[in-house]
Amino acid sequence: MITSTVPCSNANMVGKCRSTVLLFHKMESITNVMEYETIAKEKLPKMIYDYYASGAEDQWTLQENRNAFSRILFRPRILVDVRSIDTTTSVLGFKVSMPIMVAPTAMQKMAHSEGEYATARATSAAGTIMTLSSWATSSVEEVASTGPGIRFFQLYVYKDRNVVRQLVKRAERAGFKAIALTVDTPRLGRREADIKNRFVLPPHLTLKNFEGLDLGKMDKTYDSGLASYVAGQVDQSLSWKDVKWLQTITHLPILLKGVLTAEDARLAVESGAAGIIVSNHGARQLDYAPATVMALEEVGGSSGG
């Protein structure tokens, strides 16, 4: 539900109020989550909408992510008592209301002023787990301040390992329960929409998790400031030895996010990872990689569940 804090008695604000009421009615009439995309395209600036909506290169994998689900069919069973249905399950020992979690999504305040705050509150109310992006526009401390909830912290490994230590320790102090280490981003995917739009983080926003960190000397020539600097600091030499190293600096369980093959699933188990997240990064990294749901059977079967 979206409401306006602007009094409509002010004649100069009538247009804004009507717009807010119109949006309220649109949100109220949604019957399918796919309809949010249409509203987002209407409301968001093109650069921001394209950042959220686009994939890498030809966007074949982006389309395949959706198409693959249409090839999976139900085998409905009949004459089963369904008066009481229990969708609860557990992840790393934490009970959740349903087998659905919220994946890390960067820079949410580009879409709404509440950004990650709203996501944190909604996830907690739904009784499931939020994974906060390290490239969030709200910090781990700010998200923790929204109230109770089970939260994981998504992490990239940077060239400066001191930055990694600082981020991990802050997540621990803020009460986060696991580290989701992204392992499929030695280089950022070539997202052509962002190239065409010359994407930059809007000037009123920043990557809040990096404020107050010792980042060393920051190159002032980056057009988008902190966001470009941080993206450029992801360590391209990341390897299995770094998973072992990460285990030495935190007591939190480590999940590897970005696994798509049986071979890597087995190596993840051998590395001591607490779990894996089968993901193609929302098709934003390597185009012509398989749809995540198509990789699930191979990966799940090889890792012993």
N, C-alpha and C positions, 0 to 999 in steps of 0.2 A: 504494500500500500504506500502511495506517495501522496503527501499532503503539502500544502504551501504555508509558509510562515509569513507571507506577505499579505497585508490586509487589502482586500479587493475594493474597499471603499475609496481608496486613492485612485482617482481617474487615470493617472499616469501608469498605474500598474495593472489595469484591467486586462490588457493583452497578455501580460505574464501570467496572471491568475487563470485566464482562460486556457492558456497553454498547459498549466499545471493540472487543471481539472481534466483536460483532454487526455493527458498522459495517464492520470489516475484511471480514467475509464478504459483506456487501452490495456493497462496492467490488469485491471479487474476482469477483463474479458478473455484473458489468455487461458487457453485450454491445453496447450502443447508447448513444451519448453522451446521448441524450434521457433516459436513466434517471438521470443525475446530478440532473436537475431534481426528480425525486421524492424523492431522498435529501436534497437541499438543503431542500426544503419541510418534511421531517420534522425536520431537525436545527437549522435556523436560527430565531431569533426572527422573528415575523411582520413586524415593522418592517424588519428587514434583508433578509429574503427578498423582500418586496414592493419594496424599493428596487432590488434587482438584477433582478427579474423583470418589473416593470410598464413600460408605455409611457405615452405622453401621451394625455390626453383620453379618447376612447371606445376607444382601443387598436385601432382598425381597422387602422392601418399595422402594428402589432405582429403581428397575426394574418396580414396580407397578406405580411409578410416571409417567413413560413413557407409559406403557401399558394402563393406565386408559384413556389417551387421545384417544387411538385407538377405545375405546368403545363409544365415543361421536360423533354422526353423525350430519351433517348439514341438515337443511330442506330448501333447496334453493327455493327462490321465483323468478318468471320470469316476464319478460315484465315490468321492473322497470327502470326508467331513472337513469343511473349511471354515467352520464357525469361529475357530480360534487359530490365528496364524501368527507365528513367531518369526520375525525376520532378524532377530538379534544374532550377533556373532562376536568374535573377538579378534583383535589385531595386536600382536605383541603382548597379549595378556590383558589388553584393555577392552572392556565390553562396549560395543557400539550397537546402535538401534537397528542398523541395516548394513548390508555389505557394500556400502557406498561411502567413500571418503572425498574430501575436497582437495584436489591437486593444487600444487603451487602455481600461482599466476602472478606475474610481475606487474607492478605499477598500477594497482587497481584504482587509485585516486584519479587517474586520468579519466575514468568513466563516471565517478561519483565522489563527492567530497568525503563521504564516510569510508569509502574504499575498503581496506582490510578490516577496519573496525566492524563494519556491517557483516562481512563474511564471517568473522570470528563469532559474533553474537548469534548469527543464524545457524552456524555449524553446531555451536554448543546447544542451542535450543532444539536442534534436530537429533542430538544425542550421538553425534559422530565426530570424526577427527578432521581438523584443518591442518594442512601443511602450508606453512608460511614461506613464500619465496624470499630468498636473501635479497632479491632486487625489488623488495616491496617499498611502497611509499608510506608505510607505517613500520615502526621498529618492533622488535620482539617485546620490548618493555611496554610499548603502547598497546599491542595486541593482548598481552597478558593483563593489562589494566581493565580490559572489557569485562572481566569476570571469569568464572571457572570454565574449564574446557580442556579437552585432550588435544594438544598441539604438537606437531612435528616441525622441524626446521629444515628447509631445503638449503643445501650448501654447494657452492662451487669451490674448487681448490685453486687458490691464487698463487702466483709466482712467489709472493711474499708470504711465507708460512705464518708469520706473526699475525697477519690479518686474519688468517684462518683460525688461529688460536683465540683471538679476541672475539670473533663471531661465535665460535662454539661455546666459549665460556659465558658469553652474554645469554645465549639461548638456554644454557643450563640454569643460570641464575634466575631467568624469567620463568622457569618451570616447564620448559618444553621437554617432551618425553622421548624423542628420537631424532636422529640426524638422517635426512634423506639426501645422500650424496649423488649429485648429478654426474653421470659418467659418460654421457654421449655428446659432450660439447667441447672437444679440444679446440674447435673453431666454431664461431657462431654460424648457423646456416645462412645461406644466401637468400634472403627474403626480398624478392624483387619489388614488392609493394613499398617496403620501407626505403629501399634505395631510391625509387621514383619520388617518394614523398619527402625525401631527406629527413627521415624521422629523427626527432630529438625529444627528450623529456621536456614537457612544458616548464617554463622558467619558475613557476610558483611551486613546483614539486621537486623532491630530491629522493635519492635512495637512502631512506632513513637509517637503515642498519649500518651504514658506513659513516654516519655522522659521529664525530668524537673518536674515531679510530685513528691509530697512528698509521697513516697511509704512505709515509715517506714523502718524497718529492713528487708532486702532482704536476703533470704537463699542462700548462694553462692554454695550450693551443687547441685543445679538444673543443669543438663547437658546442657539444652538449654537456660539457663539464664533467661532473662526477659520474654520470651514467656511462659516458663513453670511456672514461678512464677505467672504471671498474671492469667493464666488458673486455677491455684490452689487456687486463691483468690476469685473466683466466690462464692457468698453466697448461700449455700444450704438451708438456712432458708427463702428464698424469698417467700413472700406471698402477698395477696391482700392489706395488710396494707402498704406495701412498694410502691405500686402504688400511694396511697394517699400521702405518704411522698414525693415521687418524684414531685408531683404536687406543693408541698410547696417550692421547691428550683428552679423551673423554670417557666417561663411564656410561654414556648413553648408547643404546643399540644403534647400529648403523645399517641403513637400508641403501641398496644400490639402485638408483633410478636411471633407467635407460637400457635395460637388458632386453635383447631381442632374439638371442640364439641359445641353443642348448649348451654349446661349449662354454659360453660366458656364464651361464647359470651355474654350471658345475664349478667353474673357477671362483665364482662368488661364494659358494658354499665352502670351498677350500680356504678362502681368504678369511673366513670367520664372520662374514656379514650375517646380520640377524634376519635379513630378508631381502627380497628383490622387488623392484617395481618394474613390471613389463611396460615399456613405453617407447614410442618413437618421437617423443617430445612434441606431441600434438602436430606431427608432420612438419615441424618448423626447423628441423635439422637436416637430415639426409633424405632427399627425395628419392622415390623408387625403393624405399625400405618397405617392408610388409606392414599392413595394418596391424595395430597392436593386438586386436582380438584374434587375428589369424596366427600371431606368434605365440599366443598364450598356451596352446596345447603342447607345442614343442618345448617351451621353456618350463612349464609346470611339470611335465612328465620327467624331465631330466633332472630336476632339482629335488625330487622326492617330496614335492608338495611344499 
